[in-house]
């Protein structure tokens, strides 16, 4: 069925190119990384701190619980503990018990990351950075999918994305990391309904 605007149909005005704006989930599903293997182990064989970096909704918690927590890492998350001081205390306590730790916060700036790098160095433990590659647009889309799929995760307001973007500094090894690992977003759905919602342009 051919679509015409009123100007095109009644006034014979030439049609203009049109591009639908916004995040297109089809671009993710058709990208090479969407079919890449996820069998590689991200967990270390020695005690460490794994510090995650990424937009709200970029897949940090999913990554942590799929790849690191099953390997024995202690999960430290500000949304759960409600206070950064408690996050640092939980990290230090886990390290003292000889456990590896995954710090699942947005950690946008070098200053935010430095607190946990210092904790690791004080405990003579190496620290790696895992940087979620999901863009702001993709992360906002994933947040909407999460809400529409019935997740009990708290709503993430637009201000959180502005704040992360304004404070973001690309993580580098010079901050004290043994390695900076870029983690591509690979779609992996919990159920058919979640996959169906993901494909919508929200």
DAJONOR-V414588 format. One line per field, one symbol per residue. ss: DSSP state (2 for helix, 1 for strand, 0 for the rest). phi: phi as a letter, one per 20 degrees, with the letter a starting at -180 (. if undefined). burial: b if it has 9 or more other C-alpha atoms within 8 Angstrom, else e. A space follows every 50 residues. Layout:
# DAJONOR-V414588
ss->???
phi->???
burial->???
This chain:
# DAJONOR-V414588
ss->00000222222000000000000022222002222000000000000111 11100000022222222222200111022220022222222222220000 11100000022222222222220001111111000222222222222200 00000002222222222000002220001111100000000222222200 00
phi->.edcfgfffedlfffdgccfenfdfffffefgffdffdefeefeecfbdd decrggneoffffffeddgfeoffedbfgeembfffffffffffffenef cdedcflfdffffffeffgfffeldfcddddfegfffffffffffgffen feffgdfggfffffffefcgfcfffoffaddedfecgbefagfffffgff ee
burial->eeeeeebbbeeeeeeeeeeeeebebeeeeeeeebeeeeeeeeeeeebbbb bbbbbbbbbbeebbbebbbeeebbbbbbeebeeeebbbebbbebbeeebb bbbbbbbbbbebbbbbbebbbeeebbbbbbbbbbeeebbbbbbbbbbebe eeeeeeeeebbeebeeeeeebebebebbebeeeebbeeeeeeebbebbee ee
